[in-house]
Amino acid sequence: MEREGRRIYIFDTTLRDGEQSPGVSLNVQEKLEIARQLARLKVDVIEAGFPIASPGDFEAVKAIAQEIEGPVIAALARINEKDIDRAWEAVKYAARPRLHVFIATSDIHMKHKLRMTREEVLAAVQRGVSYAKQHCQDVEFSPEDASRSDPDFLCQVLEVAIAAGATVINIPDTVGYATPPEFGRLIALIRQRVKGIENVTLSVHCHNDLGLAVANSLAAIENGANQVECAVNGIGERAGNTALEEIVMALFTRYDYYRCKTGIVTEEIYRTSRLVSSLTGMPVQYNKAIVGKNAFAHESGIHQDGVLKERTTYEIMNPAMIGLVQSNIVLGKHSGRHALRTRLAELGFNLTEAELEKAFQRFKELADRKKEITDRDLEAIVEHEIRQIPEKYVLQHLHISTGTHVIPTATVGLKVGEQVWEEAACGEGPVDATFKAIDKITRLPLALKSYSLNAVTGGKDAVGEVTVQVEYEGRHFIGRGISTDVLEASARAYINAINKLVYDVGEENLHYLDEVNNANARPGVAK
């Protein structure tokens, strides 16, 4: 049944503020894939990026604006003509474009960062919003560090922005300093004092430095805000942003209190969380609200007994509401393509014939090593193995010798085109040796910045999920790989990162350690 009540608009900034998380670097195709999923989730606004920041950000915003239908597509710009022109050039292709302009308004930011007086900031707001309005009818204005700004000056700035044509006024708690009571009072003050505020959308953007982002956003909603800026899994600068899944499910679960609704398709929440985690390389903590591995797990005997008798005794949400479903289909090595296609469709994956064939081959490889294939295994296959960029390097074979009193040695064979190249190397451990052998073949000057290993499922035959981050000439690339053999998963993840590097940078722009790539590697025999 359709719920009545005040509509809260969900502004998703995963691809802008979320990508500013330390260590996260998404290419255009990855951003497009996330944007497609955000459209399926039915967010109201996708903030696609900060076009002036880099050519890659510009191209990503442009690609999203050209392809994605449904949500408003927003581009961020500082409140100057160069930024605004660049943002508009990227976002103008959207059916529903928005320019999001900002300038700091707190005394500490104006004095130390902007080196501007209040009068100069007011003039910049009037000039910048008016200029943005010449390009786009939908203009959002944000006074950066609003929660630490002088309230009288803040209200003055907002009135100038509205008079200049802003259609959305966003109040950021930029450094996560506010507490829920005072942030709620600030929103109430703005609604009471700012002339014209009733004619625009009042939005909030809260950071989680004190763990209060969701609480502050809910306090703002109680006091009249009707748009919340948030990110999937709460990712973002420093401690992150308001978590989309938490704000949405809080409003849904406690509709009796808030009497507010969103347009989000909640059944897409879990899938969206997994996709963002996979592509950003940022794992979701086990006890994370809504989407964490333990969010619907019960170990206590009393809890288990209660849930078995009546789910609502210890579960205030139905896991199916966020897309966590359990299937009666058990997949194993004798399962066929139809069963695999059916289960993937139930999980929300609609693959092309080519993608299904690749998924089926990887499924069969895993099924030879595992008795039963779980939903998480299938998700990992699709996330890590199927929707990938073109591969210059393909793992052909891997042999490792290691032990407590043995120098770890790895022999790796990579297929490059029709040729297989093989190299061996020693290392501090088997993973180090594997990566060094791969480096010998690729001859790329890489630095390993991070390495993480997680078990996809439990049991002795669990699939290992490896995520690596490599640095090449100041740029970071994330690679992922899965296998029941963690060393193979490690090799796949490292090769995946290298293939992304080659795809993003372009072979013609690569700088090798030797004059000729693979000069010292020797052809091997495919195994």
C-alpha positions in Angstrom: 0.0 0.0 0.0 1.3 3.5 -0.9 2.3 5.4 2.1 1.1 9.0 2.6 3.4 11.5 4.3 6.1 14.0 3.4 8.4 13.1 0.6 12.1 13.0 1.4 14.4 13.3 -1.7 17.5 11.1 -1.7 20.6 12.9 -3.2 23.3 10.3 -3.7 26.9 11.6 -3.6 28.7 8.2 -3.7 30.3 9.1 -7.1 31.5 12.5 -5.8 32.1 12.7 -2.1 32.2 8.9 -1.8 35.0 8.7 -4.3 37.0 11.2 -2.3 37.5 8.5 0.3 41.2 7.9 0.8 42.4 5.2 -1.6 39.3 5.0 -3.8 39.8 5.6 -7.5 37.0 4.6 -10.0 37.4 4.7 -13.7 34.6 5.8 -16.1 33.1 2.4 -16.7 33.0 1.6 -12.9 31.3 5.0 -12.3 28.8 4.2 -15.0 28.0 0.8 -13.5 27.4 2.3 -10.1 25.3 5.1 -11.7 23.1 2.4 -13.5 22.6 0.7 -10.2 21.7 4.0 -8.4 19.1 4.5 -11.1 17.6 1.1 -10.4 17.6 2.0 -6.7 15.7 5.1 -7.8 17.6 7.8 -6.0 16.3 11.2 -6.8 19.7 12.8 -7.6 23.0 11.4 -8.6 25.9 13.8 -7.9 28.2 12.4 -10.7 31.4 14.2 -9.8 33.5 17.4 -9.7 34.3 18.0 -13.4 37.0 20.7 -12.8 38.9 18.2 -10.6 40.4 16.1 -13.4 39.8 15.1 -17.0 38.7 11.7 -15.7 36.0 13.2 -13.5 34.8 15.4 -16.4 34.5 12.4 -18.7 32.7 10.4 -16.0 30.1 13.1 -15.4 29.6 13.5 -19.1 29.1 9.8 -19.7 26.6 9.5 -16.8 24.7 12.6 -18.1 24.5 11.1 -21.5 23.4 7.6 -20.5 21.5 7.6 -17.2 17.8 8.3 -17.3 15.5 8.9 -14.3 17.4 10.7 -11.6 18.6 14.3 -11.7 22.3 14.4 -12.6 24.3 16.9 -10.7 27.8 18.3 -11.1 29.7 20.1 -8.4 31.5 23.4 -8.9 33.1 26.1 -6.8 31.3 29.4 -7.1 33.5 30.8 -9.9 32.9 31.0 -13.6 35.6 28.6 -14.7 34.3 25.8 -12.4 30.7 26.4 -13.4 31.5 26.4 -17.1 33.4 23.2 -16.8 30.6 21.6 -14.8 27.9 22.6 -17.2 30.0 21.4 -20.2 29.9 17.9 -18.6 26.4 17.8 -17.2 24.4 19.6 -19.9 23.7 16.3 -21.7 21.4 15.1 -18.9 17.7 15.1 -19.3 17.5 16.7 -15.9 20.8 18.5 -15.1 21.7 20.3 -11.9 24.6 22.6 -11.1 25.7 22.3 -7.5 27.8 25.4 -6.5 29.4 26.0 -3.1 31.5 28.4 -1.1 32.6 28.4 2.6 30.8 30.6 5.0 32.4 29.9 8.4 34.8 32.5 9.8 37.6 29.9 10.1 37.2 28.9 6.4 36.8 32.5 5.1 39.9 33.7 7.0 42.3 30.8 6.6 41.2 29.1 3.3 39.4 31.7 1.2 41.1 34.8 2.6 37.9 36.7 1.9 35.7 39.0 3.9 32.0 38.5 4.5 31.1 41.2 2.0 33.3 39.5 -0.6 31.6 36.1 0.0 28.2 37.6 -0.3 29.2 39.2 -3.6 30.6 35.9 -4.8 27.4 34.0 -3.9 25.2 36.5 -5.8 27.5 36.5 -8.8 28.1 32.7 -8.9 24.5 31.6 -8.4 23.3 34.1 -11.0 26.0 32.8 -13.5 25.1 29.2 -12.9 21.4 30.1 -13.4 22.2 31.4 -16.9 23.3 27.8 -17.8 20.8 25.7 -15.8 17.4 26.2 -14.3 18.1 23.8 -11.4 20.9 25.3 -9.2 21.8 24.0 -5.8 23.8 26.2 -3.4 25.8 24.9 -0.4 27.4 27.2 2.2 30.4 25.0 3.2 30.9 24.5 6.9 27.4 25.9 7.6 27.2 24.3 11.0 30.1 26.3 12.2 29.0 29.5 10.5 27.6 32.6 12.3 23.8 32.0 12.0 23.0 35.6 11.2 25.5 35.7 8.4 24.5 32.2 7.2 20.9 33.3 6.8 22.0 36.4 4.9 24.0 34.3 2.5 21.1 31.9 1.9 18.8 34.8 1.1 21.2 36.1 -1.5 21.5 32.7 -3.0 17.7 32.3 -3.3 17.3 35.8 -4.7 19.9 34.9 -7.3 18.0 31.9 -8.5 19.0 28.9 -6.3 16.3 26.1 -6.4 17.9 24.0 -3.7 19.6 25.2 -0.5 21.9 22.6 1.1 23.1 22.9 4.6 26.4 20.9 5.1 27.8 19.8 8.4 31.1 19.6 6.6 33.4 18.4 9.4 30.8 16.4 11.3 30.9 18.9 14.3 27.2 19.3 15.0 25.0 17.3 17.4 21.4 16.3 16.5 19.7 18.9 18.8 21.7 21.8 17.6 21.6 20.8 14.0 17.9 20.4 14.2 17.6 23.9 15.7 19.8 25.3 12.9 17.4 23.9 10.3 14.4 25.2 12.2 16.1 28.7 12.4 16.7 28.7 8.7 13.1 27.8 7.9 11.9 30.6 10.2 14.2 33.4 9.2 15.3 33.0 5.6 13.1 34.8 3.1 12.0 32.6 0.2 13.1 29.3 1.9 9.6 28.0 1.5 10.0 28.2 -2.3 13.1 26.0 -2.5 14.1 22.5 -1.6 15.9 22.5 1.8 18.7 19.9 1.9 21.3 18.6 4.4 24.7 17.0 3.9 26.1 15.6 7.1 29.5 14.0 7.8 30.2 11.3 10.3 33.3 12.4 12.2 31.5 12.0 15.5 29.3 9.1 14.3 26.3 11.4 14.1 25.7 11.9 10.4 22.5 9.8 10.2 21.2 11.2 13.6 21.9 14.8 12.4 20.1 14.1 9.1 17.1 12.7 10.9 17.0 15.7 13.2 17.0 17.9 10.1 14.1 16.0 8.6 12.1 16.5 11.9 12.7 20.2 11.5 11.6 20.5 7.9 14.5 19.4 5.6 13.2 17.5 2.6 16.4 16.3 0.9 19.2 14.3 2.4 22.6 14.0 0.7 24.1 10.6 1.5 26.4 7.9 0.1 26.1 4.1 -0.2 27.7 2.4 2.8 28.4 5.8 4.2 31.7 6.2 2.3 33.2 9.6 1.9 35.9 12.0 3.2 37.5 11.1 6.5 34.8 9.2 8.5 32.3 9.3 5.7 28.8 10.6 5.0 25.3 9.9 6.0 24.7 6.2 5.0 22.0 6.0 2.3 20.8 2.6 3.5 20.5 3.8 7.1 18.6 6.9 6.4 16.2 5.2 4.0 15.5 2.2 6.3 15.2 4.4 9.4 12.4 6.4 7.6 10.8 3.2 6.4 11.0 1.3 9.6 10.0 4.2 11.8 7.3 5.6 9.5 5.1 5.7 12.6 7.4 8.3 14.1 8.7 10.4 11.1 5.7 10.1 8.8 8.0 10.5 5.8 8.7 8.4 2.8 11.3 8.1 0.0 11.1 6.8 -3.5 13.9 4.2 -3.0 13.4 0.7 -4.2 14.6 -0.9 -0.9 15.0 -4.3 -2.5 18.0 -2.9 -4.4 19.8 -1.7 -1.3 21.9 -4.9 -0.6 22.9 -5.3 -4.2 23.9 -1.6 -4.4 26.0 -1.9 -1.2 27.8 -5.0 -2.6 28.5 -3.3 -5.9 29.9 -0.1 -4.3 32.0 -2.2 -1.9 33.4 -4.3 -4.7 34.3 -1.5 -7.1 35.7 0.9 -4.5 37.7 -1.9 -2.7 36.2 -0.7 0.6 34.8 -3.7 2.6 31.6 -3.2 4.7 32.3 -3.8 8.4 30.5 -6.9 9.7 28.4 -5.0 12.2 27.4 -2.2 9.8 23.7 -1.3 10.2 21.4 -2.7 7.4 24.0 -4.1 5.0 26.7 -5.6 7.3 27.4 -9.3 7.3 26.0 -9.6 10.8 23.1 -7.2 10.5 20.6 -10.1 10.4 22.7 -12.8 12.1 21.7 -14.3 15.4 24.1 -16.3 17.5 22.6 -16.0 21.0 20.4 -19.0 21.8 17.7 -16.8 23.3 17.7 -14.6 20.1 17.7 -17.7 17.8 14.8 -19.2 19.7 12.8 -16.0 19.5 13.4 -15.4 15.8 12.4 -19.0 15.0 9.2 -18.6 16.8 8.5 -15.1 15.5 10.9 -13.1 13.4 9.9 -9.7 14.7 11.0 -10.6 18.3 14.6 -9.7 17.3 14.4 -8.4 13.8 12.8 -4.9 13.2 13.3 -5.3 9.5 12.7 -8.1 7.1 16.0 -9.0 5.3 14.0 -9.4 2.1 13.1 -5.7 2.2 16.8 -4.8 1.3 17.1 -7.6 -1.2 18.6 -10.3 1.0 16.8 -13.4 -0.2 17.4 -17.1 0.5 16.9 -19.6 -2.4 15.7 -23.2 -2.3 17.9 -23.9 -5.3 21.1 -25.6 -4.4 23.8 -25.2 -7.1 26.6 -27.6 -7.5 28.9 -29.1 -10.2 25.9 -30.8 -11.9 23.8 -27.6 -12.2 23.2 -26.3 -15.7 23.1 -22.9 -17.3 19.3 -22.5 -16.8 19.6 -23.0 -13.1 22.5 -20.6 -12.9 20.7 -18.0 -15.0 17.5 -18.3 -12.8 19.5 -17.8 -9.6 21.4 -14.9 -10.9 18.2 -13.2 -12.1 16.8 -13.7 -8.5 19.9 -12.0 -7.2 19.3 -9.1 -9.6 21.9 -9.9 -12.2 20.6 -9.8 -15.8 23.6 -10.9 -17.9 24.2 -10.9 -21.6 24.8 -14.3 -23.2 28.5 -13.6 -23.3 28.5 -12.6 -19.7 26.4 -15.7 -18.7 28.8 -18.0 -20.6 31.8 -16.5 -18.8 30.0 -16.7 -15.4 29.1 -20.4 -16.2 32.7 -21.3 -16.9 33.9 -19.7 -13.6 30.9 -21.3 -11.8 32.0 -24.7 -13.1 35.6 -24.1 -12.0 34.5 -23.3 -8.5 32.0 -26.1 -8.4 34.8 -28.6 -9.0 36.4 -27.4 -5.8 33.2 -26.8 -3.7 30.3 -29.1 -3.0 27.7 -26.2 -2.9 27.9 -22.8 -4.4 26.3 -20.1 -2.3 24.6 -16.8 -3.3 27.7 -14.9 -2.0 29.9 -17.1 -4.3 27.7 -16.2 -7.3 27.8 -12.5 -6.4 31.6 -12.6 -6.1 31.8 -14.4 -9.5 29.8 -11.6 -11.2 31.3 -8.7 -9.3 34.9 -9.8 -9.6 35.1 -12.0 -12.7 32.5 -11.1 -15.3 32.0 -7.3 -15.6 35.6 -6.5 -16.1 37.5 -4.3 -18.5 39.4 -5.9 -21.5 42.3 -8.0 -20.3 45.8 -7.6 -21.7 47.2 -10.1 -19.2 45.4 -13.4 -18.4 46.5 -15.8 -15.7 47.5 -19.0 -17.4 49.2 -21.0 -14.7 50.7 -20.5 -11.2 53.1 -22.8 -9.3 54.3 -21.9 -5.8 56.8 -23.5 -3.5 56.8 -22.5 0.1 57.2 -23.7 3.6 58.5 -22.9 7.1 62.2 -23.5 6.0 61.9 -22.9 2.3 62.4 -19.6 0.4 59.0 -18.9 -1.1 59.2 -19.2 -4.9 56.5 -18.5 -7.5 56.4 -19.4 -11.2 53.7 -17.5 -13.1 52.5 -17.9 -16.7 50.5 -15.0 -18.2 48.9 -15.1 -21.6 49.4 -11.9 -23.6 47.6 -12.1 -26.9 48.4 -15.5 -28.3 51.7 -15.8 -26.5 52.3 -17.2 -22.9 55.1 -15.6 -20.9 56.5 -17.2 -17.9 58.7 -15.9 -15.0 59.8 -17.1 -11.6 60.7 -15.0 -8.5 61.5 -15.4 -4.8 59.9 -13.3 -2.1 59.3 -12.7 1.6 56.2 -14.9 1.3 54.2 -16.7 -1.4 52.1 -13.7 -2.3 55.2 -11.4 -2.5 56.9 -14.0 -4.7 53.8 -14.2 -7.0 53.6 -10.4 -7.4 57.3 -10.2 -8.1 57.0 -12.8 -10.8 54.2 -10.9 -12.4 56.2 -7.7 -12.2 59.0 -9.4 -14.1 56.6 -10.1 -17.0 54.8 -6.8 -17.1 57.9 -4.6 -16.4 55.6 -1.9 -15.0 56.9 0.3 -12.1 54.2 -0.6 -9.6 54.0 -0.1 -5.8 51.6 -2.2 -3.8 49.7 0.2 -1.5 47.2 -2.2 0.2 46.2 -5.9 0.3 43.2 -7.4 1.9 41.8 -11.0 2.1 38.3 -12.0 3.1 36.4 -15.2 3.1 33.3 -14.9 1.0 31.6 -17.7 2.9 32.5 -20.1 5.8 33.9 -23.6 5.7 37.1 -25.2 4.7 36.2 -24.7 1.0 35.4 -21.0 1.4 36.1 -18.8 -1.6 38.8 -16.2 -0.8 38.2 -12.7 -1.9 41.4 -10.6 -2.4 41.5 -6.8 -3.0 44.7 -5.0 -3.8 45.5 -1.4 -4.6 48.6 -0.5 -6.7 50.2 2.8 -7.5 51.5 3.7 -10.9 53.0 7.2 -11.4 50.9 8.7 -8.6 47.6 7.1 -9.8 45.9 4.3 -7.8 44.2 1.2 -9.3 42.1 -1.4 -7.4 42.1 -5.0 -8.4 39.9 -7.9 -7.2 40.1 -11.7 -7.5 38.4 -14.7 -6.1 39.3 -18.4 -5.8 39.2 -21.2 -3.2 43.0 -20.9 -3.4 43.9 -17.6 -1.8 47.2 -17.4 -3.7 45.4 -17.8 -7.0 42.9 -15.1 -5.8 45.9 -12.9 -5.0 47.4 -13.3 -8.4 44.0 -12.7 -10.1 43.5 -9.5 -8.0 47.0 -8.1 -8.9 46.5 -8.9 -12.6 43.1 -7.3 -12.5 44.7 -4.1 -11.1 47.3 -4.1 -13.9 44.7 -4.7 -16.6 42.8 -1.6 -15.3 46.0 0.4 -15.4 46.6 -0.6 -19.0 43.0 0.2 -19.9 42.8 3.5 -18.2 46.3 4.9 -19.0 46.5 3.4 -22.5 49.3 1.1 -23.7 50.8 3.9 -25.8 51.3 6.0 -22.6 52.8 3.3 -20.4 56.4 3.6 -19.1 58.2 0.3 -18.7 61.2 -0.6 -16.6 62.9 -1.9 -19.7 62.9 -0.5 -23.2 60.9 -3.4 -24.5 58.1 -4.9 -22.5 58.7 -8.6 -21.6 62.3 -8.3 -22.9 63.6 -10.7 -20.2 60.6 -13.0 -19.8 60.6 -16.3 -21.6 57.8 -17.9 -23.5 56.2 -20.8 -21.6 53.8 -23.5 -22.3 50.1 -23.1 -21.4 49.0 -25.5 -18.8 
